[in-house]
């Protein structure tokens, strides 16, 4: 599942970068969401895989805090990028004649930058406070299953939900795969 997530999101990023038809605000936000998903899943899953392989559940306090901080950072970035994407679609539907003026490259970059800044200033502190103040009260097996669904399944499905059903992305991926000899050998 980890490799599918990495590959799916990486393909979205590469297709968006390589195809000039996809240099629009919607695909700019989708590629940023794919990057955030790669970072999000990469904060927890590698350590989890090592723990499963070694049959060890040991993690140092410093590594735990670092992992949690990056986890919160990238999850909050995902949420904010989804909000920005919703705004982009709202403008495209409700103001189609003014879309290119409203969603200028400058504004798109500013929205992504603002997403990062809001995360650092708002979500980081509050999430740390909530995390440290709560006591574990749930069953560990149900918590583990919920954690896997939240941290692994959602980032894996995002490329399929937001991009791979899209004709423009499919066309760009086909062009990209035809151009890149490495991908032709794998398929």
C-alpha angles and dihedrals in degrees: 000000000000092000092046089052093049094045096044094049093042090052090053091052094046093046091050093049096044100046116068090200088067095055092109131115094258093055092040088059092043092054090049089050089051090051091049090049091052091050092043096054092040092061095066114012100067091054090044091052091050090050092050092048095047095038088231129129096188120130127163120240093244093050091046093052092045092048092048093049093052090043091055092043095055095039090053090047089053090052094048093046089053088053091050090048090051090052090050091053091045091055092045092052102036100035106026095155092053096039098106092047095047097041097047120163088252092056093045091053091045092051092052091046091048089052090058093045094048090051094053095045103037116019100038097064097039094046092050090050094050092045095052096043099051123090122217108255104152133089109272094225094053090045091052092049091049091048093053092049091049099042103034112021099046096053089044093054097044095082090051094045099043105028123006093066088056116101093215092053092046090051092048092048091051090052091046093050092048091052097045111071092197092062093046090057092050093051 
